[in-house]
Every structure is written in C-alpha cells, then in structure tokens.
Amino acid sequence: MTTTEISDAMSRAVDYLSDHRSEAKYTDSAATAVLEDRLRVTVTGPDDSKLTTDMPKSIGGRGESPSPGWFLRAAQASCLASLIGMEAARAGVVLTRVEVVVDSESDDYGILGMDDSVPAGPLRSKARIRIEAEAPTDLSALVDTADRHCPVTDAVRRAVPWAIELVGSAR
C-alpha cells in the first residue's frame, strides 16, 4: 500500500466512525492458548492463525520457539512501526526506512516466584527507532504521535484491567 492509499484508508475509517460512534468500541479477537508439550503453547487466533511459544530450556521448556515475553516485545515493535507508518501517511511523509527494536530488562526472581516483591514481567522496556524520510521533516514529532496512539505500547504503559475466570475446572 502506498502512503496515499494508507492515508485514504485512514480518512475513510475516521469519516465512518465520526458518523457511527457506537461502532468504534468493540471486543478484540480472542487468542486461545493451549499448553501442549512441556511448556510449548500453541495460540490460535482469528481465521485459524497460529503461533507457538516455548520457554527456555533453563526453566523446563525446550527453547524451540520464542517465549511469550519475546512476542510481547515483537508486538510492541511491530505495532509502533505500523503506527509510525500510519502517522507518516496521514502527514504526507514518505518514509524510506522504519526499524523499531524493543528490548527489556527482567528479573527471573519474579517469574520463578522466588521473591514476591519482584515483578514477574519486565522491569522496563525501551524502543530504539531508526527512521528516514525522503524529505526533511520533524520525525521526532511523528514518532511521538505514533507512540501516543499505539495500542500495544499503551497497554504496556497503562494498567489495563485484567480478570481471570476459571471455567470447567476439576477439583
């Protein structure tokens, strides 16, 4: 899709939702995870899309697929790269390169339950962005706007309400 096609698609979506506010809020597609062998998990999503996660050998997995934490970083990186592309299209900026690298720092005391004061998830994460455009423009402002509207980085940054419902469990 060209910059113009992306911008046009976004404009159509904005126009439609401006006239149909009630359709802007919806339930996202579910992800169904099934523990299969040791710590390998197959996740199925919309249209029977699948991905597989595994945990490192050091904690009992086989290390044959990326960990769920890596997929979180992949989601952050790919979502931010997509939003940068969308914001560039909206601004009429032709990008020649966008590369987003997300890393994080974790403490295994948390995930292994060795110290309840240590978070199980990342202690911090960071994105390094390489971005280039055909013509001079304020790429920093474009990235800031993209980051503010990126749903994945928003979910990581903000405490999204979380609930667990146990169904059909045996005692």
Phi, psi and omega in degrees: 000135178280167178304318180295317179297320178295313180299317179296317179297317179296319179298318178297318179296316179297315179300314181297311183291334175297327179268347184225061185307323184295342181269358181285331181261131185206169175271126180291159177299137180283151171245125181250118182254131179236121175288121188252304185215124186053247181244018176280133181233133173256128180250128179247138181232203182299148179056030178063025173298145181224148168216158182237137174243161175208159177260160180297155178303326184298342178238021172107353177276185176257348180066027184269348179220164177299153178282162175303324178298322177295319178296328174297313179296322177297320178295317178299311184295313183289324179294315180295319177299319178297315181293326175298316177299319180295314181293324177297316179298317180300323182273357181075022181265127177267114180271142177254344178200134170222121176226124180241122177246121179246128172231170181211167176240133181229166178231114184298344175301328180289305184294330181272001177068027182277339180206109183294347178277351180263125179300143177286332181268186181301145176280329178196156175221160185212143175249134171248125187240128171250121184221137179222146180232159179297321183237154178301135179200166179278086182290332178297316178294321179298315179295319178300316179296316179300316181296321179295332183256003182282115184296327181287313179294328175298316181295325178287320183287325187254144178284098179282130178305136185228137178221150175240131177242115180272119182239142174058032182274146175269151180277000000 
